[in-house]
Amino acid sequence: MLLLASWGVGQWLGVAGLVAAPLLTAWLEGKPGTWPIGYSTFFLLFAFLHLLFPCKVVALWMTLVLTAIIGIASKLKYRYLGFNLLAGDLYHLAVSSWRSVFVDHARMAIPALFAGAAIVAAAVLVDMTVAEQATPLSMRLALFAVAVLVYMAVYRLSGGAPRFRFDLLTRDRAHLSAFVASWLGAGPSRRPGFVDITPDPLPLLPPVPARRENGEARPHIFMILHESTFDPRHHGVPIGRSFERFFSPTNSLSGALHVDVFGGSTLQTEFSVLTGLSSLSFGNDSRFVFHLLAGRVRHSLPSVLSGMGYHVSHVSCDRPNFVNCDRFYKSIGFEEVTYAPTLPPPFDLERWRRERHDEQLYSQALSRIADRLEGEKPCFLSIMTLMNHGDHRRRIFPPELRAEVRREAVALTGNENYGEYAVRLAESVEAYAAFREKLETALNGRPAIIVRYGDHQPSFTAALTGLPPSDRALHKTFYAIETINSALPGDLAAPAMLDAAFLSTLTMSAARLPLDPVFATRTALLADCAAPYFASESVGKKRFHRALVEAGMVDLA
């Protein structure tokens, strides 16, 4: 007792740090199976920071601070997006997306920012308070060398880079070790590659001719991404007639769509829909396909339609520099891309910043293509909405707007977030109905098909259902293929749940357009690996990927 009473502040802080370190690491790693790599990671970080901070206690507390910041950021990211924090999130996505993340999730981001500042302030206070003899540099260098050797040994024994594939990166665990490992070979690469591929290519099938009668005009094609939109019926929540007509229009092909992501990363669903490939097929590069595969995908829905004489354009709700989207869109064949946040008047930018209303994007799209609908050249127009994006705790409309819709939605689920979702969805339904009516008038009898889909479920559905973000039920949205002045092929069919990678193939078939060897082969694979495409162990799929690489359709050189 006398010994304890004689301890100074530094000794007490040292003991507290030694107690906190294993507890914090174990909490972030989640399960005993990853504790060894977690502890070796903490030791590596401590040894590195000890090079910068000569005093052991200060270095220990700085390591605790860094570990807490990494781990809490990763846990928050997993909670809202179903994916742990990775190195690529910083050097690929942070610069272009930090502002939108901060605005859309201010209720989470602001407290997290203050908490981080408080943690750093506490560490600085420790540094100022503790009076401790500095460890000689030679000993610190030796300690760092030992930490590196220990980490490398544990890393290898734990399975190395292959261990940090989706099983760890999409679970509520390994929040410290996965982030550090993603900097050391388990993260994004400069040269992406398929993780589901075989050495033996699948022979591509012969092309399939168009299924139109002689003289029948090719249809205009409109593709609409409905941001953060899912069919509530998938979670047992009943819906009214207007919502039902939106998700399951009459005389259409509609159903459940399996997507690669939960809560966010719209770009991954866009990538799958436009290229016919699962983003997850690129392993730990999946979150960064717009960066790493720009200019490398030579076969896509836009490029094929452009080759058939379509005018191919896109109306985006994002900025040109957001997640490298401008470069990626143009690399897969879009001839013209319009970005809503950069539009000059008469576009109502203030309203857009406040509501991000679908109506504004539809009006912009109609004004862009009015003259083209009169010409002989058909058009393919993709529209990306934004209104249902972001934190559903934030109300973007006045409380009196659709108050009854909100009350009914909350009464059904007991969830205020679902009430906000229902209000935004009601606005989306009305805006789409008005757009469709104006489009039908503008078409003046010419045929068209409209392909609509949801990119991912909003983050609140995990709490609504009690399911973890990795559950496949939370990776289910919707799709609907409708026609104007035409009819869908009588034999057009789809499985009970369609994977996003097959939506472009279904679009080509619905439009009765010719299928090149890639689309023809993908059609044949539909029954073999409908959903989820990536999880399918189909040998044909893996051989198909090899065929795409060897044909130069996907450039991995």
C-alpha positions as CSV (number, residue, x, y, z in Angstrom):
1,M,0.0,0.0,0.0
2,L,2.9,2.3,0.8
3,L,4.3,1.6,-2.6
4,L,1.1,2.5,-4.3
5,A,0.8,5.6,-2.3
6,S,4.2,6.7,-3.4
7,W,3.4,6.4,-7.1
8,G,3.3,9.6,-9.2
9,V,0.8,10.6,-11.9
10,G,3.0,9.1,-14.6
11,Q,3.0,5.7,-13.0
12,W,-0.7,5.7,-12.4
13,L,-1.3,6.7,-16.0
14,G,1.1,3.9,-17.2
15,V,-0.8,1.3,-15.3
16,A,-4.2,2.6,-16.5
17,G,-2.8,2.5,-20.1
18,L,-1.6,-1.1,-19.7
19,V,-5.1,-2.1,-18.4
20,A,-6.9,-0.1,-21.1
21,A,-4.8,-1.3,-24.1
22,P,-5.9,-5.0,-24.1
23,L,-9.5,-4.2,-23.3
24,L,-9.8,-1.6,-26.0
25,T,-8.1,-3.9,-28.6
26,A,-10.3,-6.9,-27.7
27,W,-13.4,-4.7,-28.0
28,L,-12.4,-3.5,-31.4
29,E,-11.3,-6.9,-32.7
30,G,-14.6,-8.4,-31.6
31,K,-13.8,-12.1,-31.3
32,P,-10.9,-14.1,-29.8
33,G,-9.9,-15.4,-33.3
34,T,-8.6,-11.9,-34.3
35,W,-7.2,-11.0,-30.9
36,P,-3.6,-12.1,-31.7
37,I,-3.4,-9.9,-34.9
38,G,-5.1,-7.1,-33.0
39,Y,-2.6,-7.2,-30.1
40,S,0.4,-7.4,-32.5
41,T,-1.1,-4.4,-34.4
42,F,-1.4,-2.4,-31.2
43,F,2.2,-3.3,-30.3
44,L,3.4,-2.2,-33.8
45,L,1.6,1.1,-33.4
46,F,3.1,1.6,-30.0
47,A,6.6,0.9,-31.2
48,F,6.2,3.3,-34.1
49,L,4.8,6.1,-31.9
50,H,7.5,5.5,-29.4
51,L,10.0,6.6,-32.0
52,L,8.2,9.9,-32.1
53,F,7.5,10.2,-28.4
54,P,10.5,9.2,-26.3
55,C,8.6,8.7,-23.1
56,K,7.0,5.3,-22.7
57,V,3.8,6.4,-20.9
58,V,3.1,9.2,-23.4
59,A,3.8,6.8,-26.3
60,L,1.3,4.3,-24.8
61,W,-1.4,6.9,-24.4
62,M,-0.8,8.3,-27.9
63,T,-1.2,4.7,-29.2
64,L,-4.5,4.4,-27.2
65,V,-5.7,7.6,-28.8
66,L,-4.8,6.5,-32.3
67,T,-6.3,3.1,-31.7
68,A,-9.5,4.6,-30.4
69,I,-9.9,7.0,-33.3
70,I,-9.3,4.3,-35.9
71,G,-11.6,1.8,-34.2
72,I,-14.5,4.1,-33.5
73,A,-14.3,5.5,-37.0
74,S,-14.4,1.9,-38.3
75,K,-17.3,0.9,-36.1
76,L,-19.3,3.9,-37.2
77,K,-18.6,3.2,-40.8
78,Y,-19.6,-0.4,-40.3
79,R,-22.8,0.6,-38.6
80,Y,-23.9,3.0,-41.4
81,L,-22.3,1.3,-44.4
82,G,-21.6,-2.3,-43.5
83,F,-17.9,-2.1,-44.2
84,N,-14.9,-1.5,-42.0
85,L,-12.6,1.5,-42.4
86,L,-9.8,0.9,-45.0
87,A,-6.8,2.7,-46.2
88,G,-8.4,3.4,-49.5
89,D,-11.2,5.3,-47.8
90,L,-8.5,7.9,-47.0
91,Y,-6.5,8.0,-50.1
92,H,-9.2,7.3,-52.7
93,L,-12.5,8.7,-51.2
94,A,-11.8,11.1,-48.4
95,V,-10.8,14.1,-50.5
96,S,-13.9,14.0,-52.7
97,S,-16.5,12.7,-50.3
98,W,-15.8,14.1,-46.8
99,R,-18.0,17.2,-47.3
100,S,-21.0,15.2,-48.4
101,V,-20.6,12.7,-45.6
102,F,-20.3,15.5,-43.1
103,V,-23.4,17.2,-44.4
104,D,-25.5,14.1,-44.8
105,H,-24.6,12.6,-41.5
106,A,-24.0,15.7,-39.4
107,R,-25.8,14.2,-36.4
108,M,-23.2,11.5,-36.3
109,A,-20.2,13.3,-37.7
110,I,-20.3,16.4,-35.4
111,P,-20.4,14.4,-32.1
112,A,-17.7,12.1,-33.5
113,L,-15.5,15.1,-34.4
114,F,-15.9,16.5,-30.9
115,A,-15.2,13.1,-29.4
116,G,-12.0,12.8,-31.5
117,A,-10.9,16.3,-30.5
118,A,-11.5,15.5,-26.8
119,I,-9.5,12.3,-27.1
120,V,-6.6,14.2,-28.7
121,A,-6.8,17.0,-26.1
122,A,-6.6,14.3,-23.3
123,A,-3.5,12.9,-25.0
124,V,-1.9,16.3,-25.1
125,L,-2.7,16.8,-21.5
126,V,-1.0,13.5,-20.6
127,D,2.1,14.7,-22.6
128,M,2.2,17.9,-20.6
129,T,1.5,16.3,-17.3
130,V,3.8,13.3,-17.3
131,A,7.4,13.8,-16.3
132,E,9.3,10.7,-17.4
133,Q,12.8,9.9,-18.4
134,A,13.1,9.4,-22.2
135,T,13.9,6.0,-23.6
136,P,17.2,6.0,-25.6
137,L,16.8,6.0,-29.3
138,S,18.7,2.8,-29.7
139,M,16.3,1.0,-27.5
140,R,13.3,2.5,-29.3
141,L,14.7,1.4,-32.6
142,A,15.3,-2.1,-31.3
143,L,11.7,-2.2,-29.9
144,F,10.3,-1.2,-33.3
145,A,12.3,-3.9,-35.0
146,V,11.0,-6.5,-32.6
147,A,7.4,-5.2,-33.1
148,V,7.7,-5.5,-36.9
149,L,9.0,-9.0,-36.6
150,V,6.2,-10.0,-34.2
151,Y,3.6,-8.4,-36.4
152,M,4.9,-10.1,-39.6
153,A,4.9,-13.5,-37.8
154,V,1.4,-13.1,-36.4
155,Y,0.1,-11.6,-39.7
156,R,1.4,-14.7,-41.6
157,L,0.1,-17.2,-39.0
158,S,-3.3,-15.4,-39.1
159,G,-3.6,-16.0,-42.8
160,G,-2.0,-12.9,-44.3
161,A,-3.7,-10.7,-46.9
162,P,-6.2,-13.3,-48.0
163,R,-7.6,-13.4,-44.4
164,F,-8.7,-9.8,-44.8
165,R,-11.2,-10.4,-47.5
166,F,-14.9,-9.8,-47.2
167,D,-15.4,-12.1,-44.2
168,L,-13.5,-9.7,-41.9
169,L,-14.0,-6.5,-43.7
170,T,-17.8,-6.8,-43.6
171,R,-18.2,-8.0,-40.0
172,D,-18.4,-6.0,-36.8
173,R,-14.8,-7.1,-35.9
174,A,-11.1,-6.5,-36.7
175,H,-11.7,-2.8,-36.7
176,L,-8.1,-2.1,-35.8
177,S,-6.2,-4.9,-37.5
178,A,-8.1,-4.6,-40.7
179,F,-7.4,-0.9,-41.1
180,V,-3.7,-1.4,-40.5
181,A,-3.5,-4.5,-42.7
182,S,-5.2,-2.6,-45.5
183,W,-2.0,-0.4,-45.6
184,L,0.2,-3.4,-45.7
185,G,-0.9,-5.5,-48.6
186,A,-4.5,-6.4,-47.7
187,G,-6.0,-3.2,-49.1
188,P,-6.7,-1.7,-52.5
189,S,-4.0,-2.4,-55.2
190,R,-2.9,-0.3,-58.1
191,R,-3.7,-3.1,-60.5
192,P,-7.1,-4.6,-59.7
193,G,-7.9,-8.3,-60.4
194,F,-10.8,-10.7,-60.2
195,V,-10.9,-12.8,-57.1
196,D,-13.4,-15.2,-58.7
197,I,-11.7,-16.3,-61.9
198,T,-10.2,-19.5,-63.4
199,P,-7.3,-20.0,-65.7
200,D,-9.6,-21.5,-68.4
201,P,-11.8,-19.1,-70.3
202,L,-15.4,-19.9,-71.2
203,P,-16.0,-19.7,-74.9
204,L,-18.4,-16.8,-75.6
205,L,-21.7,-17.6,-77.2
206,P,-22.5,-16.4,-80.7
207,P,-24.4,-13.1,-80.9
208,V,-28.2,-13.1,-80.8
209,P,-30.0,-11.0,-83.4
210,A,-32.6,-8.3,-82.6
211,R,-36.1,-9.5,-81.9
212,R,-37.9,-6.6,-83.6
213,E,-40.1,-6.9,-86.6
214,N,-38.8,-5.3,-89.9
215,G,-39.1,-1.5,-89.7
216,E,-39.8,-1.5,-86.0
217,A,-38.1,1.5,-84.3
218,R,-35.5,0.9,-81.6
219,P,-36.8,2.1,-78.3
220,H,-35.4,5.0,-76.3
221,I,-34.1,3.7,-73.0
222,F,-34.3,5.6,-69.7
223,M,-32.6,4.2,-66.6
224,I,-33.3,5.8,-63.2
225,L,-31.4,5.1,-60.0
226,H,-33.6,5.8,-57.0
227,E,-31.2,6.6,-54.2
228,S,-31.5,4.6,-50.9
229,T,-34.8,3.2,-52.1
230,F,-36.1,-0.3,-51.1
231,D,-39.5,-2.0,-51.1
232,P,-40.8,-2.0,-47.5
233,R,-42.6,-5.2,-48.2
234,H,-39.3,-7.0,-48.2
235,H,-39.2,-6.4,-44.4
236,G,-42.9,-7.2,-43.9
237,V,-44.1,-3.6,-43.8
238,P,-47.3,-3.1,-45.8
239,I,-47.6,-0.3,-48.3
240,G,-50.4,1.6,-49.9
241,R,-51.5,1.6,-53.6
242,S,-49.3,4.5,-54.7
243,F,-46.2,2.8,-53.4
244,E,-47.2,-0.5,-54.7
245,R,-47.7,0.9,-58.3
246,F,-44.2,2.5,-57.9
247,F,-42.4,-0.7,-57.0
248,S,-44.6,-3.1,-59.0
249,P,-46.1,-1.2,-62.0
250,T,-48.8,-2.9,-64.1
251,N,-47.6,-4.5,-67.3
252,S,-44.0,-4.4,-66.2
253,L,-41.3,-6.8,-65.1
254,S,-40.4,-6.0,-61.5
255,G,-39.0,-7.7,-58.4
256,A,-36.2,-7.8,-55.9
257,L,-32.7,-6.7,-56.8
258,H,-29.7,-8.0,-55.0
259,V,-26.9,-5.4,-54.6
260,D,-23.4,-5.6,-53.3
261,V,-23.7,-3.0,-50.5
262,F,-25.7,-1.8,-47.5
263,G,-26.2,1.8,-46.4
264,G,-23.9,3.4,-49.0
265,S,-21.4,3.2,-51.7
266,T,-23.8,3.9,-54.5
267,L,-20.9,3.7,-56.9
268,Q,-20.7,-0.1,-56.4
269,T,-24.3,-0.7,-57.5
270,E,-23.9,1.7,-60.4
271,F,-20.7,-0.2,-61.4
272,S,-22.6,-3.5,-61.4
273,V,-25.6,-2.2,-63.3
274,L,-23.6,-0.4,-66.0
275,T,-20.8,-3.0,-66.5
276,G,-22.5,-6.2,-65.8
277,L,-19.9,-7.1,-63.2
278,S,-20.1,-7.4,-59.4
279,S,-17.9,-4.9,-57.6
280,L,-17.1,-7.6,-55.1
281,S,-15.4,-9.7,-57.8
282,F,-12.5,-7.3,-57.4
283,G,-11.9,-8.2,-53.7
284,N,-10.6,-5.5,-51.5
285,D,-10.7,-3.1,-54.4
286,S,-14.5,-3.3,-54.5
287,R,-15.1,0.0,-52.7
288,F,-12.8,1.8,-55.2
289,V,-13.8,0.5,-58.6
290,F,-14.6,3.9,-60.0
291,H,-10.9,4.8,-59.3
292,L,-9.2,1.6,-60.1
293,L,-11.2,0.5,-63.1
294,A,-11.7,3.8,-64.9
295,G,-10.5,3.1,-68.5
296,R,-10.2,-0.6,-67.9
297,V,-13.8,-1.8,-68.6
298,R,-14.3,-1.9,-72.4
299,H,-17.7,-3.5,-72.4
300,S,-20.6,-1.8,-70.7
301,L,-24.2,-0.9,-71.3
302,P,-23.4,2.7,-72.4
303,S,-20.5,1.7,-74.7
304,V,-22.6,-1.1,-76.4
305,L,-25.6,1.2,-76.9
306,S,-23.3,4.0,-78.2
307,G,-21.9,1.4,-80.7
308,M,-25.5,0.7,-81.9
309,G,-26.0,4.4,-82.7
310,Y,-27.7,5.5,-79.4
311,H,-26.9,8.9,-78.0
312,V,-25.7,8.1,-74.5
313,S,-26.0,10.6,-71.7
314,H,-26.2,10.8,-67.9
315,V,-27.7,13.2,-65.4
316,S,-25.9,12.9,-62.1
317,C,-26.8,14.3,-58.7
318,D,-23.1,14.3,-57.7
319,R,-20.2,16.6,-58.5
320,P,-17.7,15.7,-61.3
321,N,-14.9,15.1,-58.8
322,F,-17.0,12.9,-56.5
323,V,-15.3,9.5,-56.2
324,N,-13.7,9.9,-59.6
325,C,-17.2,9.6,-61.2
326,D,-16.6,11.9,-64.2
327,R,-13.6,10.0,-65.4
328,F,-15.3,6.7,-64.9
329,Y,-18.5,7.6,-66.6
330,K,-16.7,8.8,-69.7
331,S,-14.4,5.8,-69.7
332,I,-17.4,3.4,-70.1
333,G,-19.1,5.3,-72.9
334,F,-21.2,8.2,-71.7
335,E,-20.9,11.0,-74.3
336,E,-22.5,13.7,-72.1
337,V,-22.7,13.9,-68.3
338,T,-24.6,16.7,-66.5
339,Y,-24.0,17.3,-62.8
340,A,-26.9,18.9,-60.9
341,P,-24.8,20.8,-58.2
342,T,-22.9,22.6,-61.0
343,L,-25.8,23.8,-63.1
344,P,-26.3,27.5,-63.6
345,P,-29.7,29.4,-63.2
346,P,-32.5,28.9,-63.9
347,F,-31.7,25.6,-62.0
348,D,-32.7,26.4,-58.4
349,L,-29.5,25.5,-56.6
350,E,-30.8,26.7,-53.2
351,R,-33.7,24.3,-53.5
352,W,-31.4,21.6,-54.6
353,R,-29.1,22.0,-51.6
354,R,-32.2,22.0,-49.3
355,E,-34.3,19.2,-50.8
356,R,-32.3,17.5,-53.6
357,H,-35.7,16.9,-55.1
358,D,-36.2,14.3,-57.9
359,E,-38.4,16.7,-59.7
360,Q,-35.5,19.0,-60.4
361,L,-33.4,16.2,-62.0
362,Y,-36.3,15.0,-64.1
363,S,-36.9,18.5,-65.4
364,Q,-33.3,18.9,-66.3
365,A,-33.3,15.5,-68.1
366,L,-36.4,16.4,-70.1
367,S,-34.9,19.7,-71.2
368,R,-31.7,18.0,-72.2
369,I,-33.3,15.4,-74.5
370,A,-36.3,17.3,-75.9
371,D,-34.7,17.8,-79.3
372,R,-33.2,14.3,-79.4
373,L,-36.6,12.7,-79.0
374,E,-37.6,14.2,-82.3
375,G,-34.6,12.8,-84.2
376,E,-34.0,9.4,-85.7
377,K,-31.2,8.6,-83.4
378,P,-32.5,6.8,-80.2
379,C,-31.2,7.9,-76.9
380,F,-30.1,6.2,-73.7
381,L,-30.4,8.5,-70.7
382,S,-29.4,7.5,-67.2
383,I,-30.7,9.6,-64.2
384,M,-29.3,9.4,-60.7
385,T,-31.5,10.7,-58.0
386,L,-30.5,11.8,-54.4
387,M,-33.6,12.8,-52.4
388,N,-33.8,9.7,-50.2
389,H,-30.0,9.8,-49.5
390,G,-28.5,10.6,-46.1
391,D,-29.5,10.6,-42.5
392,H,-33.2,10.0,-42.1
393,R,-33.2,11.6,-38.7
394,R,-33.0,14.9,-40.6
395,R,-36.2,16.2,-42.0
396,I,-35.7,17.9,-45.4
397,F,-39.4,19.0,-45.8
398,P,-41.7,21.2,-43.7
399,P,-43.4,19.1,-41.0
400,E,-46.9,19.7,-42.4
401,L,-45.9,18.2,-45.8
402,R,-47.3,14.7,-46.0
403,A,-47.8,14.6,-42.2
404,E,-50.4,11.8,-42.6
405,V,-47.9,9.7,-44.5
406,R,-45.3,10.2,-41.8
407,R,-47.8,9.3,-39.0
408,E,-48.9,6.1,-40.7
409,A,-45.4,5.0,-41.4
410,V,-44.3,5.6,-37.8
411,A,-47.4,3.9,-36.5
412,L,-46.6,0.8,-38.6
413,T,-43.0,0.4,-37.5
414,G,-42.5,2.5,-34.4
415,N,-39.5,4.0,-36.3
416,E,-39.1,7.8,-36.9
417,N,-36.5,7.2,-39.6
418,Y,-39.0,5.1,-41.6
419,G,-41.4,8.0,-41.2
420,E,-38.9,10.3,-42.9
421,Y,-38.2,7.7,-45.6
422,A,-41.9,7.3,-46.4
423,V,-42.3,11.1,-46.8
424,R,-39.3,11.3,-49.2
425,L,-40.6,8.2,-51.0
426,A,-44.0,9.7,-51.4
427,E,-42.4,12.8,-53.0
428,S,-40.3,10.5,-55.3
429,V,-43.4,8.6,-56.4
430,E,-45.2,11.8,-57.3
431,A,-42.2,13.3,-59.1
432,Y,-41.7,10.1,-61.1
433,A,-45.4,9.9,-62.1
434,A,-45.2,13.5,-63.4
435,F,-41.9,12.8,-65.2
436,R,-43.4,9.7,-66.9
437,E,-46.5,11.6,-68.0
438,K,-44.4,14.4,-69.5
439,L,-42.0,11.9,-71.1
440,E,-44.9,10.0,-72.7
441,T,-46.2,13.3,-74.2
442,A,-42.7,14.2,-75.5
443,L,-42.3,10.7,-77.1
444,N,-45.4,11.4,-79.3
445,G,-46.0,7.7,-80.0
446,R,-42.3,6.6,-80.2
447,P,-41.4,3.5,-78.2
448,A,-39.4,3.6,-75.0
449,I,-38.6,1.5,-72.0
450,I,-37.9,2.8,-68.5
451,V,-35.6,0.8,-66.2
452,R,-35.7,1.8,-62.5
453,Y,-33.8,0.4,-59.5
454,G,-32.7,1.1,-55.9
455,D,-29.0,1.3,-55.2
456,H,-29.0,0.2,-51.6
457,Q,-31.1,0.3,-48.4
458,P,-30.7,3.3,-46.1
459,S,-28.7,2.7,-42.9
460,F,-31.7,2.8,-40.6
461,T,-33.0,-0.6,-41.9
462,A,-30.4,-2.5,-39.8
463,A,-32.0,-1.0,-36.6
464,L,-35.5,-1.4,-38.0
465,T,-35.0,-5.1,-38.6
466,G,-32.4,-6.0,-36.0
467,L,-30.2,-7.5,-38.6
468,P,-26.5,-7.0,-39.1
469,P,-25.4,-5.0,-42.1
470,S,-23.9,-8.2,-43.7
471,D,-27.3,-9.9,-43.8
472,R,-28.5,-10.5,-47.3
473,A,-32.0,-9.3,-46.5
474,L,-30.4,-5.8,-46.2
475,H,-28.8,-6.1,-49.6
476,K,-32.2,-6.3,-51.3
477,T,-33.7,-3.3,-53.2
478,F,-36.0,-3.3,-56.2
479,Y,-36.1,-3.0,-60.0
480,A,-38.9,-2.3,-62.5
481,I,-38.8,-2.4,-66.3
482,E,-41.7,-0.5,-67.9
483,T,-42.7,0.3,-71.4
484,I,-44.2,3.3,-73.2
485,N,-45.8,2.8,-76.6
486,S,-44.6,-0.8,-76.8
487,A,-44.7,-4.1,-74.9
488,L,-42.2,-6.3,-73.2
489,P,-41.3,-9.6,-74.9
490,G,-43.8,-12.2,-73.9
491,D,-41.1,-14.6,-72.8
492,L,-39.0,-12.1,-70.8
493,A,-38.5,-13.5,-67.4
494,A,-36.3,-13.1,-64.4
495,P,-35.5,-15.1,-61.2
496,A,-37.2,-14.3,-57.9
497,M,-34.3,-12.1,-57.0
498,L,-32.1,-10.6,-59.7
499,D,-28.5,-9.5,-59.1
500,A,-27.6,-6.0,-60.1
501,A,-24.9,-7.4,-62.5
502,F,-27.7,-8.8,-64.7
503,L,-29.9,-5.7,-65.0
504,S,-28.1,-4.4,-68.1
505,T,-28.6,-7.8,-69.8
506,L,-32.3,-7.8,-68.9
507,T,-32.5,-4.2,-70.3
508,M,-31.1,-5.3,-73.6
509,S,-33.6,-8.2,-73.8
510,A,-36.5,-5.9,-72.8
511,A,-35.6,-3.5,-75.6
512,R,-35.4,-6.4,-78.1
513,L,-31.9,-5.3,-79.1
514,P,-29.3,-7.6,-80.5
515,L,-27.1,-9.3,-77.9
516,D,-23.4,-9.4,-78.6
517,P,-21.4,-12.5,-77.5
518,V,-20.8,-11.0,-74.0
519,F,-24.5,-10.2,-73.4
520,A,-25.5,-13.6,-74.9
521,T,-23.2,-15.4,-72.6
522,R,-24.3,-13.4,-69.6
523,T,-27.9,-14.3,-70.5
524,A,-27.0,-18.0,-70.4
525,L,-25.4,-17.6,-67.0
526,L,-28.5,-16.0,-65.5
527,A,-30.0,-19.2,-64.3
528,D,-26.7,-20.4,-62.9
529,C,-25.8,-17.4,-60.7
530,A,-28.8,-15.1,-60.5
531,A,-28.3,-13.7,-57.0
532,P,-26.1,-13.1,-55.4
533,Y,-23.8,-13.1,-58.4
534,F,-20.5,-12.8,-56.5
535,A,-21.4,-15.5,-53.9
536,S,-22.2,-18.0,-56.7
537,E,-19.6,-20.8,-57.0
538,S,-20.5,-21.2,-60.7
539,V,-17.5,-22.4,-62.6
540,G,-19.1,-20.9,-65.7
541,K,-19.1,-17.4,-64.1
542,K,-15.4,-17.7,-63.2
543,R,-14.5,-18.9,-66.7
544,F,-16.6,-16.1,-68.1
545,H,-14.4,-13.6,-66.2
546,R,-11.3,-15.1,-67.7
547,A,-12.9,-14.8,-71.2
548,L,-13.6,-11.1,-70.6
549,V,-9.9,-10.6,-69.6
550,E,-8.5,-12.5,-72.6
551,A,-10.9,-10.7,-75.0
552,G,-9.7,-7.3,-73.6
553,M,-13.1,-6.4,-72.3
554,V,-11.6,-6.0,-68.8
555,D,-8.1,-4.7,-68.9
556,L,-6.1,-5.9,-65.9
557,A,-2.6,-5.5,-67.4
